[in-house]
Amino acid sequence: MPADLSNMLSVAVSARALFDLEEDHLFFERNGVDAYRAYQKARFDAPPGPGTAFPLIKALLGLNATIGREVVTVTLVSRNSPDLGHRLTRAAAFHGIAISRWAFTSGESVGRYLRAFQADMFLSREADAVEQALEAGIAAGVVYPAARAYEVSDAITFAFDGDAVLFDGESERIYREQGLEAFQANESLLARTPMGAGPFGRLLKTISSLQKLIPAHDPPIRVALVTARNAPAHERVLHTLDAWDVRVDQMFMLGGLEKSSFLAVLRPHIFFDDQDHHAGPAAAHVPSVRVPYRAGASAPDLAGAKILGAPAPVPLIAEAASRPAS
């Protein structure tokens, strides 16, 4: 029987996002494939250290033991060849990362395979692969290189910007083209009109359903909204979240204040923002990801979000077999 990931959060992560391979990549760019092959084989027994996405991936996989069944699955994807990828599989085992699926493409872009892996989220250092994932309707972002060994919160914490990340980019477009006053007027006019979903809208619903599988007395997952919005533009955000029936544990309406100072206190496992001038400085403090702004991108259908813990759909064959013969 084919594996069924419909009741799991499926995360795909590139090797350079999961491990610290920046020096390796720089060596490859300077010296070419053959020298890189020798370089990697000489380091076969030296596992690379944790990268930007490492704290999140390790914590998410730990939920499987917390809940008592597999609710998170991780696929590691790499443009390395399979023989060089062997170092990566050993590194995952060394660091205690239980990754069950792998893809090594020998230089081919990995983005085209993500739908087949049923990925809900993709984290990568390569913008082209991220763009392919977004085009396929997968929540994806470009990971900044790790500035240091990050200290993260005890609870698994996702921090999201709002516009063009959780929500669609229409309000962001008005702000960019017409300025703050027009943005505020538009949000006041549409205060009770829910926004469309952005590239991470469906993922938010899946994370919210995952939270409900955790015992209430010990919630290890927390979702924070960190946005430059302020009153009166907060009203539309609250109505949108209510319409989506999702849980956000913390909300920071900063009114233009620098986000990185708040994130340094929050210590999320990952922070998503569509603008480099927010995500870039934040990367000095917390694992950070830039979600490429895509003007005119169609809003994902929230009905397509995985709701973990929901009964699996009954196959039509099984339904027919269960009916009494006429």
C-alpha positions in Angstrom: 0.0 0.0 0.0 1.3 3.5 -0.8 2.3 5.6 2.2 -0.5 8.0 3.3 0.7 11.5 4.4 -2.8 13.0 4.5 -2.8 13.0 8.3 0.8 14.2 8.7 2.6 17.6 8.4 5.0 16.9 5.6 8.1 19.1 5.6 10.8 19.2 2.9 14.1 20.8 3.7 17.2 21.3 1.7 20.6 20.1 2.9 21.9 23.7 3.1 18.9 24.8 5.2 19.2 21.8 7.6 23.0 21.7 8.0 25.7 24.3 8.0 27.1 23.8 4.5 28.0 27.3 3.6 31.8 26.7 3.4 31.1 23.5 1.4 29.0 25.4 -1.1 31.6 28.2 -1.4 34.2 25.6 -2.1 32.0 24.1 -4.8 31.5 27.4 -6.5 35.2 28.2 -6.5 36.6 24.8 -7.4 34.0 22.9 -9.4 32.4 19.4 -9.2 35.4 17.2 -9.2 37.3 19.0 -6.5 34.0 19.2 -4.5 33.6 15.5 -4.8 37.1 14.9 -3.3 36.4 17.6 -0.7 33.2 15.9 0.5 34.7 12.4 0.5 37.6 13.6 2.7 35.0 14.8 5.2 32.8 11.7 5.1 33.3 11.0 8.8 32.9 14.7 9.8 29.2 15.5 10.0 28.3 19.1 9.2 26.9 21.2 12.1 23.3 22.4 12.5 22.0 24.9 10.0 19.2 27.5 10.2 16.3 25.0 10.0 17.8 22.5 12.3 16.1 23.6 15.6 12.6 23.5 13.9 13.1 20.2 12.2 14.4 18.4 15.3 11.6 19.8 17.5 8.9 18.9 15.0 10.1 15.3 14.7 10.1 15.1 18.5 6.3 15.6 18.4 5.9 12.0 17.0 7.0 10.7 20.4 5.0 13.3 22.3 1.8 12.4 20.5 2.5 8.7 20.2 2.2 8.4 16.4 3.8 9.8 13.3 2.3 13.3 12.8 5.3 14.9 11.2 7.4 13.5 8.4 10.5 15.2 6.9 12.1 14.8 3.5 15.7 16.0 2.9 16.3 17.1 -0.6 19.7 17.9 -2.1 21.3 18.6 -5.5 24.2 16.4 -4.4 24.7 13.0 -6.1 23.6 10.0 -4.1 27.2 9.0 -3.2 27.9 12.4 -1.7 24.5 12.5 -0.1 25.7 9.6 2.0 27.5 12.1 4.2 24.2 13.9 4.8 22.3 10.7 5.8 25.1 10.0 8.3 24.9 13.5 9.6 21.2 13.2 10.3 21.8 10.0 12.2 24.6 11.7 14.1 22.4 14.6 15.2 19.4 12.3 16.0 17.2 13.5 13.2 14.9 10.8 12.1 14.5 11.6 8.4 12.7 8.9 6.5 12.7 10.2 2.9 15.5 11.6 0.8 16.1 13.0 -2.7 19.5 13.4 -4.3 19.3 14.9 -7.8 22.9 15.3 -9.0 22.5 19.0 -9.8 18.9 19.1 -11.0 16.6 21.5 -9.2 14.6 19.7 -6.4 11.6 22.0 -6.6 9.8 20.0 -9.3 9.7 16.9 -7.1 8.0 18.5 -4.0 4.4 17.9 -5.0 5.2 14.2 -5.5 6.6 14.2 -1.9 3.3 15.8 -0.7 5.2 18.6 0.9 3.2 21.2 2.9 6.3 23.3 3.6 9.7 23.7 1.9 12.7 25.4 3.3 15.7 26.0 1.1 18.7 28.3 0.5 18.0 28.4 -3.2 15.5 30.9 -4.5 14.7 29.1 -7.8 13.6 26.0 -5.9 11.5 28.1 -3.6 9.8 29.8 -6.5 9.0 26.4 -8.0 7.4 25.3 -4.7 5.3 28.5 -4.4 4.1 28.0 -8.0 3.0 24.5 -6.9 1.0 25.9 -4.0 3.5 24.8 -1.3 4.4 27.1 1.6 8.1 27.9 0.9 10.8 30.4 1.7 14.5 31.2 1.3 16.4 30.4 4.5 19.1 32.9 5.7 22.4 31.3 6.7 22.7 30.7 10.4 24.4 33.7 12.1 25.2 31.6 15.2 23.9 28.7 17.2 20.4 29.9 17.9 18.8 29.7 21.4 15.1 28.9 20.8 12.0 28.8 23.1 11.0 25.7 25.0 7.8 25.6 23.0 8.0 25.0 19.3 7.4 28.5 18.1 6.4 29.6 14.5 6.6 33.4 14.0 4.8 34.8 10.9 4.5 38.2 9.3 1.0 38.8 8.1 0.6 40.5 4.7 2.0 38.4 1.7 2.9 35.6 4.1 -0.2 34.4 6.1 -2.6 36.7 4.2 -2.7 37.5 0.5 -0.7 40.4 -0.9 -3.5 42.8 -1.8 -3.1 45.0 1.2 0.7 44.9 0.8 0.3 46.0 -2.8 -1.8 49.0 -1.8 0.8 50.0 0.8 3.6 49.7 -1.7 1.8 51.6 -4.5 -0.2 54.2 -2.6 1.4 54.6 0.8 0.4 54.1 4.4 -2.6 56.5 4.5 -4.3 54.6 1.6 -3.4 51.3 3.3 -5.0 52.3 6.6 -8.1 53.6 4.8 -8.5 50.4 2.9 -8.2 48.2 6.0 -10.7 50.3 7.9 -13.2 50.1 5.1 -12.8 46.3 4.9 -12.3 45.7 8.6 -14.9 42.9 8.7 -14.0 41.4 5.3 -11.6 38.5 5.7 -8.4 38.6 3.7 -7.5 35.9 1.2 -4.9 33.3 2.2 -1.2 34.0 1.5 1.4 31.3 0.7 1.4 30.2 4.3 -2.3 30.4 5.0 -3.0 26.7 4.5 0.0 25.8 6.6 -1.3 27.9 9.5 -4.5 25.9 9.4 -2.5 22.6 9.5 -0.4 23.8 12.4 -3.5 24.9 14.2 -5.0 21.4 13.8 -1.6 19.9 15.0 -1.9 22.1 18.2 -5.2 20.4 19.0 -3.6 17.0 19.1 -1.3 18.1 22.0 -2.5 17.7 25.6 -3.9 21.1 26.7 -1.8 21.2 29.8 1.5 21.0 27.9 1.2 22.8 24.6 4.6 22.5 22.8 3.5 24.5 19.7 3.0 28.2 19.7 2.1 30.5 16.8 3.0 34.2 16.9 2.0 36.9 14.4 4.6 39.6 14.2 3.4 42.4 12.0 4.2 46.1 11.3 0.4 46.8 11.3 -1.2 48.8 14.1 -4.6 50.2 14.9 -7.0 50.5 13.1 -5.5 47.9 10.7 -5.6 45.2 13.5 -9.3 44.7 13.2 -9.2 43.1 9.8 -6.5 40.7 11.0 -8.5 39.5 14.0 -11.7 39.0 11.9 -9.7 37.1 9.3 -8.2 34.7 11.9 -11.6 34.2 13.3 -13.1 33.4 9.9 -10.4 30.9 9.3 -11.0 29.3 12.7 -7.3 29.2 13.5 -5.5 29.7 16.8 -2.7 32.4 17.2 -1.1 32.3 20.6 0.7 35.7 20.5 0.2 38.8 18.4 2.6 41.7 18.1 1.2 44.8 16.3 4.4 46.8 16.1 3.3 49.9 14.1 6.6 50.1 12.2 8.9 49.3 15.1 11.9 47.0 14.3 10.8 43.4 14.5 14.2 41.9 15.3 14.2 43.3 18.9 10.9 41.5 19.7 12.0 38.3 18.0 15.2 38.2 20.1 12.9 38.0 23.1 10.4 35.6 21.6 13.1 33.2 20.4 11.0 31.4 17.7 12.2 28.3 16.0 11.5 30.0 12.7 10.4 33.4 11.5 8.8 34.1 8.1 8.6 37.5 6.5 8.3 38.7 2.9 10.7 41.6 3.2 14.4 41.4 3.5 14.7 44.5 5.7 12.7 42.6 8.4 13.9 39.1 7.8 17.6 40.0 7.2 18.2 41.8 10.6 16.1 39.1 12.4 18.5 36.4 11.1 21.1 37.8 13.5 18.9 36.6 16.4 16.6 33.9 15.2 16.2 31.4 12.4 14.7 33.5 9.6 13.2 32.9 6.2 12.2 35.3 3.4 9.0 34.5 1.5 9.4 36.0 -2.0 6.6 38.5 -2.6 4.6 37.4 -5.7 2.4 40.3 -7.0 -0.8 39.0 -8.5 -0.4 35.4 -7.1 -3.7 33.7 -6.7 -4.8 33.0 -3.1 -4.5 29.3 -2.0 -7.7 27.6 -1.2 -7.9 27.1 2.6 -10.2 24.1 2.0 -7.1 22.3 0.7 -5.3 22.5 4.0 -4.5 19.3 5.8 -6.5 19.0 9.1 -4.5 16.6 11.2 -6.5 14.2 13.3 -9.5 14.3 10.9 -10.8 11.0 9.7 -9.2 9.8 6.5 -11.5 9.9 3.5 -13.0 6.5 2.7 -11.9 5.3 -0.7 -14.7 4.9 -3.2 -14.0 1.2 -3.7 -14.3 0.6 0.0 -17.6 2.5 0.0 -19.0 0.5 -2.8 -17.9 -2.8 -1.2 -19.7 -1.8 2.1 -23.0 -1.3 0.3 -25.4 -4.3 0.4 -26.0 -6.1 -2.9 -29.2 -5.0 -4.6 
